[in-house]
Amino acid sequence: MSVCAVANAKGRLFITAETDCSEFVLLDQAEFSNLESGSLQQMLETLHLLFEFDAELFAIVELALIMAFLTSHFGGRIVRWLGK
């Protein structure tokens, strides 16, 4: 069973209520083994999938932004030239 703990001024840990858990969480051996073996690895894989750099997507977005810039830049020059 996991419990929440808070350190006092002398550095000693005291168990607190579950809602006041802001510093430490103490786990028993079974919970730690479960976290270490399965769910931690699954969490790392999820983070890798979410924050992985996708070079192909970056190239598509970069090309779209460059094309939008060039189109608006030269479109503005043509409008300015026609206005003279």
N, CA, C and O of each residue as an XYZ file, in Angstrom:
336
protein
N       0.850     -1.174      0.000
C       0.000      0.000      0.000
C       0.894      1.235      0.000
O       1.802      1.329      0.825
N       0.664      2.157     -0.882
C       1.459      3.380     -0.941
C       0.910      4.403      0.039
O      -0.295      4.479      0.278
N       1.820      5.186      0.601
C       1.435      6.236      1.544
C       2.166      7.516      1.174
O       3.226      7.480      0.550
N       1.596      8.635      1.559
C       2.214      9.936      1.337
C       3.011     10.315      2.575
O       2.596     10.038      3.700
N       4.152     10.948      2.361
C       4.993     11.349      3.481
C       5.505     12.759      3.244
O       5.700     13.186      2.106
N       5.722     13.482      4.355
C       6.227     14.855      4.310
C       7.410     14.939      5.263
O       7.369     14.376      6.356
N       8.468     15.642      4.854
C       9.641     15.821      5.714
C       9.442     17.049      6.589
O       8.970     18.088      6.127
N       9.813     16.913      7.875
C       9.726     18.065      8.776
C      11.050     18.821      8.755
O      11.920     18.515      7.939
N      11.215     19.804      9.638
C      12.418     20.641      9.662
C      13.668     19.837     10.006
O      14.764     20.197      9.576
N      13.527     18.763     10.768
C      14.675     17.941     11.154
C      15.017     16.891     10.100
O      16.002     16.168     10.248
N      14.228     16.800      9.054
C      14.494     15.846      7.992
C      13.829     14.504      8.179
O      14.107     13.575      7.420
N      12.972     14.371      9.149
C      12.263     13.115      9.381
C      10.979     13.077      8.556
O      10.340     14.104      8.329
N      10.618     11.885      8.117
C       9.413     11.716      7.314
C       8.231     11.351      8.194
O       8.346     10.532      9.105
N       7.089     11.972      7.908
C       5.846     11.677      8.610
C       4.774     11.350      7.585
O       4.678     11.998      6.542
N       3.970     10.340      7.888
C       2.887      9.931      6.992
C       1.751     10.939      7.100
O       1.362     11.334      8.199
N       1.220     11.356      5.943
C       0.116     12.320      5.899
C      -1.070     11.699      5.176
O      -1.009     10.558      4.720
N      -2.146     12.465      5.079
C      -3.342     11.998      4.369
C      -3.068     11.940      2.870
O      -2.174     12.629      2.379
N      -3.817     11.138      2.148
C      -3.632     10.965      0.707
C      -3.798     12.269     -0.066
O      -3.112     12.475     -1.068
N      -4.687     13.149      0.372
C      -4.937     14.387     -0.370
C      -3.836     15.412     -0.159
O      -3.720     16.351     -0.946
N      -3.031     15.260      0.872
C      -1.962     16.223      1.156
C      -0.621     15.784      0.587
O       0.410     16.327      0.983
N      -0.600     14.845     -0.304
C       0.649     14.281     -0.814
C       1.325     15.276     -1.755
O       0.903     15.446     -2.899
N       2.380     15.932     -1.264
C       3.067     16.921     -2.085
C       4.571     16.704     -2.144
O       5.241     17.350     -2.949
N       5.125     15.821     -1.325
C       6.574     15.647     -1.317
C       7.017     14.246     -1.711
O       7.712     14.083     -2.714
N       6.631     13.234     -0.943
C       7.119     11.877     -1.170
C       5.962     10.892     -1.214
O       4.949     11.069     -0.537
N       6.131      9.856     -2.018
C       5.197      8.731     -2.027
C       6.019      7.489     -1.727
O       6.972      7.179     -2.442
N       5.651      6.781     -0.671
C       6.359      5.566     -0.283
C       5.601      4.361     -0.826
O       4.402      4.215     -0.589
N       6.307      3.495     -1.557
C       5.704      2.319     -2.175
C       6.203      1.061     -1.485
O       7.313      1.032     -0.954
N       5.376      0.024     -1.495
C       5.880     -1.259     -1.014
C       6.564     -1.979     -2.174
O       6.535     -1.500     -3.307
N       7.175     -3.118     -1.895
C       7.979     -3.818     -2.891
C       7.154     -4.260     -4.091
O       7.627     -4.178     -5.225
N       5.943     -4.723     -3.867
C       5.106     -5.200     -4.978
C       4.729     -4.057     -5.918
O       4.775     -4.223     -7.137
N       4.358     -2.906     -5.372
C       4.005     -1.753     -6.212
C       5.216     -1.243     -6.986
O       5.102     -0.866     -8.152
N       6.372     -1.232     -6.331
C       7.586     -0.780     -7.008
C       7.953     -1.716     -8.149
O       8.320     -1.257     -9.231
N       7.861     -3.009     -7.924
C       8.168     -3.983     -8.978
C       7.201     -3.847    -10.146
O       7.604     -3.945    -11.305
N       5.930     -3.621     -9.845
C       4.926     -3.442    -10.888
C       5.213     -2.182    -11.693
O       5.125     -2.195    -12.920
N       5.551     -1.107    -11.017
C       5.865      0.147    -11.695
C       7.119      0.006    -12.531
O       7.181      0.487    -13.662
N       8.108     -0.650    -11.976
C       9.387     -0.799    -12.658
C       9.275     -1.691    -13.887
O       9.887     -1.407    -14.917
N       8.502     -2.764    -13.789
C       8.467     -3.733    -14.880
C       7.530     -3.331    -16.014
O       7.929     -3.364    -17.177
N       6.303     -2.956    -15.701
C       5.329     -2.781    -16.767
C       4.945     -1.362    -17.067
O       5.172     -0.882    -18.177
N       4.374     -0.685    -16.118
C       3.762      0.602    -16.413
C       4.789      1.690    -16.690
O       4.499      2.619    -17.444
N       5.978      1.606    -16.104
C       7.010      2.604    -16.391
C       7.475      2.478    -17.836
O       7.639      3.480    -18.533
N       7.686      1.247    -18.280
C       8.096      1.030    -19.666
C       7.005      1.484    -20.630
O       7.301      2.075    -21.669
N       5.759      1.215    -20.296
C       4.644      1.631    -21.143
C       4.549      3.155    -21.193
O       4.264      3.722    -22.248
N       4.785      3.823    -20.061
C       4.746      5.279    -20.029
C       5.869      5.868    -20.879
O       5.653      6.852    -21.588
N       7.057      5.282    -20.819
C       8.171      5.769    -21.627
C       7.892      5.594    -23.117
O       8.228      6.468    -23.915
N       7.289      4.486    -23.494
C       6.934      4.276    -24.901
C       5.893      5.287    -25.367
O       5.971      5.786    -26.490
N       4.916      5.591    -24.510
C       3.891      6.576    -24.853
C       4.507      7.955    -25.026
O       4.179      8.663    -25.978
N       5.398      8.347    -24.116
C       6.062      9.644    -24.242
C       6.911      9.705    -25.502
O       6.965     10.742    -26.163
N       7.569      8.615    -25.837
C       8.379      8.589    -27.050
C       7.505      8.764    -28.289
O       7.877      9.486    -29.214
N       6.353      8.110    -28.310
C       5.456      8.253    -29.456
C       4.884      9.665    -29.566
O       4.721     10.181    -30.671
N       4.578     10.294    -28.428
C       3.971     11.625    -28.450
C       4.962     12.715    -28.838
O       4.602     13.646    -29.560
N       6.194     12.616    -28.375
C       7.149     13.702    -28.558
C       8.274     13.366    -29.524
O       9.306     14.037    -29.529
N       8.090     12.349    -30.329
C       9.087     11.967    -31.306
C       9.124     13.004    -32.436
O       8.076     13.479    -32.872
N      10.315     13.353    -32.907
C      10.459     14.304    -34.001
C      10.213     13.577    -35.312
O      10.899     12.605    -35.628
N       9.249     14.040    -36.061
C       8.899     13.434    -37.339
C       9.443     14.324    -38.453
O       8.899     15.396    -38.717
N      10.507     13.883    -39.100
C      11.167     14.687    -40.125
C      10.270     14.897    -41.343
O      10.293     15.971    -41.944
N       9.493     13.903    -41.709
C       8.619     14.033    -42.876
C       7.530     15.081    -42.642
O       7.259     15.899    -43.520
N       6.912     15.061    -41.473
C       5.890     16.057    -41.140
C       6.503     17.458    -41.071
O       5.892     18.426    -41.526
N       7.702     17.568    -40.507
C       8.380     18.858    -40.442
C       8.645     19.402    -41.842
O       8.459     20.594    -42.087
N       9.075     18.549    -42.755
C       9.349     18.985    -44.123
C       8.082     19.472    -44.814
O       8.119     20.463    -45.544
N       6.969     18.791    -44.595
C       5.698     19.208    -45.206
C       5.263     20.568    -44.677
O       4.874     21.442    -45.451
N       5.328     20.748    -43.365
C       4.924     22.025    -42.760
C       5.860     23.139    -43.196
O       5.411     24.243    -43.504
N       7.162     22.860    -43.224
C       8.130     23.872    -43.647
C       7.886     24.297    -45.093
O       7.912     25.488    -45.403
N       7.652     23.343    -45.967
C       7.380     23.653    -47.371
C       6.108     24.480    -47.511
O       6.069     25.429    -48.293
N       5.073     24.129    -46.764
C       3.819     24.884    -46.835
C       4.022     26.322    -46.366
O       3.477     27.249    -46.966
N       4.796     26.517    -45.304
C       5.038     27.877    -44.809
C       5.890     28.693    -45.776
O       5.639     29.882    -45.971
N       6.888     28.065    -46.377
C       7.718     28.774    -47.361
C       6.887     29.157    -48.581
O       7.008     30.273    -49.088
N       6.047     28.243    -49.055
C       5.199     28.550    -50.210
C       4.203     29.661    -49.891
O       3.952     30.524    -50.733
N       3.634     29.652    -48.688
C       2.704     30.715    -48.301
C       3.424     32.055    -48.237
O       2.877     33.072    -48.663
N       4.646     32.067    -47.708
C       5.409     33.311    -47.633
C       5.727     33.836    -49.031
O       5.508     35.013    -49.321
N       6.242     32.966    -49.894
C       6.621     33.415    -51.236
C       5.406     33.872    -52.042
O       5.483     34.869    -52.760
N       4.295     33.159    -51.932
C       3.079     33.543    -52.650
C       2.590     34.914    -52.203
O       2.269     35.764    -53.033
N       2.534     35.126    -50.903
C       2.052     36.425    -50.416
C       3.057     37.537    -50.703
O       2.657     38.667    -50.985
N       4.346     37.238    -50.635
C       5.363     38.261    -50.909
C       5.281     38.733    -52.366
O       5.191     39.931    -52.635
N       5.313     37.784    -53.292
C       5.276     38.181    -54.699
C       3.886     38.659    -55.121
O       3.774     39.494    -56.019
N       2.842     38.153    -54.498
C       1.501     38.686    -54.755
C       1.408     40.142    -54.335
O       0.800     40.950    -55.037
N       1.996     40.485    -53.209
C       2.025     41.877    -52.757
C       2.826     42.764    -53.683
O       2.448     43.910    -53.928
N       3.931     42.247    -54.201
C       4.732     43.038    -55.149
C       3.955     43.301    -56.444
O       4.022     44.396    -57.002
N       3.218     42.291    -56.914
C       2.424     42.464    -58.138
C       1.308     43.476    -57.902
O       1.070     44.332    -58.754
N       0.627     43.398    -56.775
C      -0.430     44.365    -56.459
C       0.159     45.763    -56.360
O      -0.453     46.722    -56.832
N       1.322     45.895    -55.764
C       1.977     47.209    -55.654
C       2.358     47.730    -57.044
O       2.195     48.916    -57.327
N       2.869     46.840    -57.913
C       3.261     47.243    -59.262
C       2.036     47.664    -60.078
O       2.107     48.627    -60.842
N       0.901     46.945    -59.921
C      -0.315     47.299    -60.646
C      -0.936     48.591    -60.122
O      -1.657     49.269    -60.854
N      -0.668     48.935    -58.875
C      -1.247     50.138    -58.290
C      -0.540     51.409    -58.714
O      -1.082     52.499    -58.529
N       0.654     51.301    -59.278
C       1.388     52.511    -59.681
C       0.898     53.097    -60.957
O       1.423     54.113    -61.413
